Amino acid sequence: MAEFNSWGARTDQPTEGIHPRSASEAANSGYADPSWSSLMPIADISDWQHRAAPERQWLLDKLIPLGQTTYLTGPGAAGKSLLGQQLATHAAIGRDFLGAAIRKTPAIYLTCEDDENELHRRQEAICAALRISMSDLAGQLHLVSLSGQIGAELAIFDPRAVADEFGRGGELIQPTSRYNALQGVAMAAEAGLVALDNVAHLFAGNENIRVEVAAFIALLNRLAMRTRGSVLLIGHPNKAGDSFSGSTAWENQVRSRLFLEVPKDADGMIADPDRRVLRNEKANYSRHGAELSFRWHNWAYVRDEDLPEGIAHRLAATAQASTDNALFLACLAERNRQLRPVSEHPSANYAPTQFAKMPESKRIGKTRLEAAMDRLFKIGQIKRDFVCRDTIRRRDLHGLIEAPESASNAASNGAQTGATNCVKPEAQTATNTHPIPKGIRGAAHGSVAPHTGEAA
């Protein structure tokens, strides 16, 4: 029986005069156990001498490479599920995805959170946006819902697994029957894209243990390689505000990581709640920082330039008006909290003039604040009423307040902005600031807020 030293060299054969010219020759020259070849597949670089390296292949140009897993994250309700299903639809019909070239291929979108009815509703909106029919997708787009099912995990982990001295056996990760079924369906459908929504349901390991995360990504990469396609894994950021949750292995093990967000301005304000930006935050195979800009419209994603003439401008104007309304209400809440009433009439306490000086207005200026005040009056969200009692001069002070019926319909609205008695603000103990109501901070005024099917 062959004997080996700690470096893998055979000790029962003479070595004099033997000078392997390459690692691959050494592996086949009797110095290594033949069973190692599957564990340590050495590339024969001499074979590369007379052929050019293959070009990089992409599913989504410069964003999602073939043969790899791409990790998509973003805050809850940003619309990652919609993005995954719409991306799969674009791949199925070979239509450029929001300005980026995409490879035409059968695609699978698997969700663990939405039932078939939600998939149906979302697909109707996507088809309407692309002006295609459901029949156009037959045999090309495959939607799978595991919502409510137990055992969605694609692999289980055994942290006690120990390999022998040659690295055989003792696998840390074991694919489940669910993974085998997914792989079988993907290969049978010749799916070049498998979108998985989301990691919390499919990954049964500890997200903070690097070796488990690395093993899981390697398993998904194997799926991408066997299907000669791409895997898109959808996840969530953590509560601290990082763009992904858990070990840095989630960042390090993937070659591409995308982030979907609702963009904010320099002051941290969401100027247009329907706007979205998809950005590559990690790109080993392309330029870092590439991004796609689009908007949520009629329950699907579209580019402004693809909307009918005038629609994009009208949507942008509506979004700005909604933001300005919110800023006006924030200023009003702060002034009334300080027991300093403002007026809708030109005067020393004219609301737009006073608000334009406040940091809460984000420097949008008197003119836009005047327009916001007019809008809020028209929709009945503000009115002139009693604000507080001046106990020193023994008189009631009136000014602008948010209408009670409006405030009662806003989520987490706190107390009314009015107060009973006007005393020095520093003597007040109330901390009931006035958050922006849902009807303002969601979609632009006059439209419904986007529903993505995501929990949070």
C-alpha positions in Angstrom: 0.0 0.0 0.0 1.3 3.4 -0.9 2.7 5.5 2.0 2.6 9.3 2.1 4.4 11.9 4.2 2.7 15.0 5.6 3.3 16.9 2.4 1.5 14.3 0.3 4.7 12.9 -1.3 5.0 9.1 -1.7 7.7 7.6 0.5 7.8 4.2 -1.2 9.1 5.4 -4.6 12.4 7.0 -5.5 12.2 10.7 -6.3 15.6 11.2 -7.9 15.4 12.5 -11.4 11.7 13.2 -11.2 10.9 16.8 -11.8 7.2 17.3 -12.6 6.7 20.4 -14.9 3.3 21.3 -13.6 1.0 20.8 -10.7 -1.4 18.7 -12.9 1.5 16.5 -13.9 2.5 16.1 -10.3 -1.0 15.1 -9.4 -0.9 12.3 -12.0 2.7 11.2 -11.5 2.3 9.0 -8.5 3.0 11.6 -5.8 -0.7 12.0 -4.8 -3.5 9.7 -3.9 -5.8 9.5 -7.1 -8.8 10.0 -4.8 -7.6 13.6 -4.2 -8.3 14.7 -7.7 -12.0 15.3 -7.0 -11.1 17.3 -3.9 -8.3 19.3 -5.5 -9.1 19.8 -9.2 -6.0 21.3 -10.6 -6.4 23.4 -13.8 -4.1 22.4 -16.6 -2.9 25.9 -17.6 -0.8 24.5 -20.4 -4.1 23.9 -22.2 -4.8 27.6 -22.0 -1.7 28.4 -24.2 -3.5 28.2 -27.5 -7.0 29.5 -26.7 -8.2 32.8 -25.5 -9.9 33.2 -22.1 -13.7 33.1 -22.4 -15.5 36.4 -22.2 -17.5 37.3 -19.1 -21.1 36.3 -19.5 -24.0 38.2 -17.8 -27.6 37.6 -17.1 -28.2 41.3 -16.5 -25.4 43.4 -18.0 -22.8 44.5 -15.5 -25.1 43.6 -12.6 -25.8 39.9 -12.5 -23.1 37.5 -13.7 -23.7 34.0 -15.0 -22.6 31.1 -13.0 -22.7 33.0 -9.7 -25.1 34.0 -6.9 -26.0 37.6 -6.7 -27.3 38.9 -3.4 -30.1 41.5 -3.5 -30.9 43.5 -0.3 -32.8 46.6 0.6 -35.1 47.9 3.4 -38.5 46.4 4.0 -41.2 47.5 1.6 -38.7 48.9 -0.9 -40.1 46.4 -3.4 -37.5 43.6 -3.6 -40.1 40.9 -4.2 -41.6 42.9 -7.1 -38.1 43.4 -8.5 -37.4 39.7 -8.4 -40.6 38.7 -10.1 -40.3 41.5 -12.7 -36.7 40.6 -13.4 -37.7 37.0 -14.0 -40.4 38.2 -16.4 -38.0 40.3 -18.4 -35.6 37.4 -18.7 -38.4 35.1 -19.8 -39.3 37.4 -22.7 -35.8 38.8 -23.3 -36.9 42.4 -22.8 -34.3 44.9 -21.5 -34.7 45.3 -17.8 -35.3 49.0 -17.0 -32.5 50.1 -19.4 -30.1 47.2 -18.8 -29.6 44.4 -21.4 -30.8 41.0 -20.2 -30.2 37.5 -21.5 -33.3 35.7 -22.7 -33.8 32.6 -20.8 -36.5 30.6 -18.9 -36.7 31.9 -15.4 -37.9 30.7 -12.0 -39.2 33.0 -9.2 -39.6 31.3 -5.9 -41.2 33.1 -2.9 -41.7 31.9 0.7 -43.8 34.9 1.7 -46.5 35.5 -0.9 -49.3 33.1 -1.9 -50.3 32.3 -5.5 -53.0 35.0 -5.4 -50.4 37.7 -4.7 -48.2 36.3 -7.4 -51.1 36.5 -9.8 -52.0 40.1 -8.9 -48.3 41.2 -9.2 -47.9 39.4 -12.5 -51.0 41.1 -14.0 -49.5 44.5 -13.2 -46.1 43.5 -14.6 -47.7 42.2 -17.8 -49.7 45.4 -18.2 -46.6 47.5 -17.8 -44.8 45.4 -20.4 -47.8 45.2 -22.7 -47.7 41.4 -22.9 -50.1 38.7 -22.1 -49.8 35.8 -19.7 -49.7 33.4 -22.6 -46.5 35.1 -23.8 -44.8 33.7 -20.7 -46.1 30.1 -21.0 -43.2 27.6 -20.6 -40.7 30.5 -20.0 -41.7 32.0 -16.6 -42.2 29.6 -13.6 -43.6 31.0 -10.4 -43.4 29.0 -7.2 -45.0 29.8 -3.8 -43.9 28.0 -0.7 -45.9 30.4 1.5 -47.2 28.6 4.6 -45.2 25.4 3.9 -42.8 23.9 6.4 -39.3 22.8 5.4 -38.4 25.5 2.8 -34.8 25.3 3.8 -32.4 24.4 1.0 -29.7 22.9 3.3 -29.1 21.8 6.9 -25.9 22.2 8.8 -24.0 19.9 11.1 -21.3 21.9 13.0 -20.0 18.7 14.5 -19.0 17.2 11.2 -15.4 16.2 11.1 -13.6 15.1 7.9 -10.9 12.5 7.8 -7.2 13.3 7.3 -7.7 13.4 3.5 -10.7 15.8 3.8 -13.3 13.1 3.0 -16.6 12.9 4.6 -17.8 15.0 7.5 -19.7 17.6 5.3 -20.8 20.7 7.2 -23.7 21.3 4.8 -26.2 18.8 3.5 -28.6 19.8 0.7 -32.3 19.1 1.5 -34.9 17.4 -0.7 -36.2 20.9 -1.3 -32.8 21.9 -2.9 -32.7 18.7 -4.9 -36.3 19.5 -6.2 -35.3 23.0 -7.0 -32.3 21.9 -8.9 -34.2 19.3 -10.8 -37.0 21.7 -11.8 -34.4 24.4 -12.8 -32.5 21.9 -15.0 -35.6 20.5 -16.6 -36.9 24.0 -17.4 -33.4 25.0 -18.6 -33.8 28.1 -16.3 -31.0 30.5 -16.7 -32.3 32.6 -13.7 -33.5 31.3 -10.3 -34.7 34.1 -8.0 -35.1 33.0 -4.4 -37.2 35.1 -2.0 -35.9 35.1 0.7 -32.8 34.1 2.7 -34.6 34.1 6.0 -36.7 31.1 4.9 -34.2 29.3 2.8 -31.1 29.5 5.0 -31.3 27.3 8.1 -27.8 28.1 9.4 -26.6 30.9 11.6 -26.2 34.1 9.6 -23.3 35.2 11.8 -21.2 32.1 11.3 -19.0 32.7 8.3 -18.3 29.1 7.4 -22.1 28.3 7.3 -22.8 31.3 5.1 -19.9 30.5 2.8 -21.1 26.9 2.5 -24.6 28.0 1.6 -23.5 30.5 -1.0 -21.3 27.8 -2.5 -24.3 25.5 -2.7 -26.2 28.2 -4.6 -23.2 28.8 -6.8 -23.2 25.1 -7.7 -26.9 25.5 -8.8 -25.9 28.5 -10.9 -23.0 26.5 -12.5 -25.1 23.4 -13.2 -27.9 25.4 -14.8 -25.3 27.6 -16.6 -27.3 30.5 -15.3 -27.6 32.9 -12.4 -29.1 32.7 -8.9 -30.6 35.9 -7.4 -30.9 35.6 -3.6 -33.1 38.2 -1.8 -32.4 39.3 1.7 -32.9 42.1 4.2 -30.6 44.6 5.9 -30.2 44.7 9.7 -31.8 47.1 12.1 -28.6 49.0 12.5 -28.9 50.3 9.0 -26.3 48.2 7.3 -27.2 47.0 3.8 -27.1 43.3 4.8 -27.6 41.3 8.0 -25.3 38.8 9.6 -21.7 37.9 9.0 -19.5 39.7 6.5 -19.4 36.4 4.6 -22.7 37.5 2.9 -20.7 40.3 1.4 -17.4 38.4 0.8 -18.7 35.2 -0.7 -20.9 36.7 -3.5 -19.2 38.3 -6.5 -22.1 40.7 -6.9 -24.4 42.4 -4.3 -27.2 44.7 -5.3 -29.1 47.2 -3.1 -32.6 48.5 -3.8 -33.6 51.7 -2.1 -35.9 54.7 -2.2 -33.4 57.6 -2.8 -33.1 60.5 -0.4 -31.9 64.0 -0.9 -28.9 65.7 0.8 -31.1 66.4 3.9 -32.2 62.8 4.2 -35.7 63.4 2.9 -37.5 61.2 0.5 -38.4 63.6 -2.3 -40.3 61.0 -4.4 -41.6 58.0 -2.5 -42.3 56.1 -5.8 -38.7 56.5 -7.1 -36.3 53.5 -6.8 -32.6 53.0 -7.4 -30.9 49.6 -7.9 -27.2 49.9 -7.3 -24.4 47.4 -7.3 -22.7 47.8 -3.9 -20.2 45.0 -4.6 -19.0 44.2 -8.1 -16.0 41.9 -8.5 -16.6 41.5 -12.2 -17.7 45.0 -13.3 -17.4 48.7 -12.3 -18.6 49.4 -8.8 -21.5 51.9 -8.3 -23.4 51.2 -11.5 -27.1 51.8 -11.0 -30.5 51.8 -12.6 -33.1 54.4 -11.8 -36.9 53.8 -12.2 -40.2 54.3 -10.4 -43.1 52.3 -9.0 -46.1 53.1 -11.2 -49.4 51.2 -11.3 -48.0 48.3 -9.3 -44.9 47.7 -11.5 -41.5 49.2 -12.2 -41.1 51.5 -15.2 -38.6 54.1 -16.4 -39.8 57.7 -16.7 -38.8 57.7 -20.4 -41.1 54.7 -21.0 -44.2 56.5 -19.6 -46.7 58.3 -21.8 -45.7 61.9 -22.6 -46.4 64.2 -19.6 -47.0 61.5 -17.1 -43.5 61.5 -15.7 -43.6 65.3 -15.2 -47.0 65.1 -13.5 -45.9 62.3 -11.2 -42.8 64.3 -10.2 -44.8 67.4 -9.5 -47.2 65.4 -7.4 -44.4 63.8 -5.4 -42.9 67.2 -4.7 -46.2 68.5 -3.6 -46.7 65.6 -1.2 -43.2 66.2 0.3 -43.9 69.9 0.7 -47.2 69.2 2.5 -45.3 67.0 4.9 -42.7 69.6 5.6 -45.4 72.3 6.2 -47.1 70.0 8.7 -43.7 69.2 10.4 -43.1 73.0 10.9 -46.7 73.5 12.1 -46.3 70.7 14.7 -43.1 72.2 16.0 -44.5 75.8 16.3 -47.6 74.6 18.1 -45.5 72.4 20.4 -43.7 75.5 21.4 -47.1 77.3 21.9 -46.3 79.9 19.2 -49.3 80.0 16.9 -48.9 81.0 13.3 -51.4 82.6 10.9 -52.6 81.9 7.4 -52.9 85.7 6.8 -49.9 87.9 5.9 -48.6 89.2 9.2 -45.7 89.0 11.6 -46.7 85.4 12.3 -47.5 84.4 8.7 -46.9 80.7 8.6 -44.9 80.4 5.3 -42.6 83.2 6.3 -42.0 81.8 9.8 -41.6 78.2 8.5 -39.1 79.2 5.8 -36.7 80.1 8.7 -37.1 76.7 10.4 -34.8 73.7 9.8 -37.9 71.5 9.6 -38.8 73.1 6.3 -35.5 71.8 4.7 -35.1 75.2 3.0 -37.8 74.7 0.4 -38.6 78.5 0.6 -41.7 80.6 1.2 -43.3 80.1 -2.2 -43.5 76.3 -1.9 -44.7 76.6 1.7 -47.5 78.9 0.6 -48.5 76.4 -2.1 -48.5 73.7 0.5 -50.6 75.7 2.9 -53.2 76.3 0.1 -53.3 72.5 -0.7 -53.7 71.5 2.9 -56.6 74.0 3.3 -58.3 72.6 0.2 -58.1 69.0 1.3 -59.2 69.9 4.9 -56.0 68.8 6.5 -55.4 72.1 8.3 -57.7 74.8 9.7 -57.7 77.9 11.9 -58.8 77.1 15.4 -58.0 77.6 19.1 -54.4 76.8 19.9 -53.9 77.8 23.5 -54.8 80.1 26.3 -52.6 83.1 27.1 -52.8 83.0 30.9 -50.8 86.2 31.3 -53.0 88.4 29.0 -56.1 86.2 29.8 -57.1 85.6 26.2 -57.4 82.7 23.8 -54.9 82.5 21.0 -55.9 81.1 17.6 -53.9 80.0 14.7 -53.3 77.1 12.3 -53.7 73.5 13.5 -54.0 70.2 11.8 -57.6 69.2 11.5 -58.6 66.7 14.1 -60.3 64.4 11.6 -57.1 64.4 9.5 -54.9 63.7 12.5 -57.0 60.9 13.8 -56.6 59.0 10.5 -52.8 59.3 10.5 -50.7 56.4 12.0 -48.9 57.1 15.2 -50.1 60.6 15.2 -49.7 61.4 18.9 -51.7 64.2 20.6 -53.2 67.2 18.8 -50.9 70.1 18.2 -53.0 72.5 20.2 -52.5 73.1 24.0 -54.8 74.3 26.8 -52.7 77.0 28.3 -49.9 79.2 26.9 -47.0 79.0 29.3 -43.3 79.1 28.7 -42.4 76.3 26.4 -39.6 75.1 28.6 -42.1 74.5 31.4 -44.0 72.1 29.1 -43.4 68.3 29.6 -45.3 67.1 26.6 -43.2 65.5 23.9 -45.9 64.8 21.4 -44.2 65.8 18.2 -46.3 65.4 15.0 -45.1 62.7 12.7 -45.9 62.9 9.0 -49.1 61.0 8.4 -49.2 57.9 6.2 -51.2 59.7 3.5 -48.3 62.2 3.1 -45.2 60.1 3.5 -46.3 57.2 1.3 -47.0 57.5 -2.4 -47.5 60.9 -3.9 -50.8 62.5 -2.9 -53.6 61.2 -4.9 -52.1 57.8 -5.6 -52.0 54.6 -3.6 -48.9 53.5 -1.8 -47.0 50.7 -3.3 -47.7 47.2 -2.0 -44.8 44.8 -2.5 -46.1 41.8 -0.6 -43.2 42.1 1.8 -43.7 41.9 5.5 -41.1 44.3 6.6 
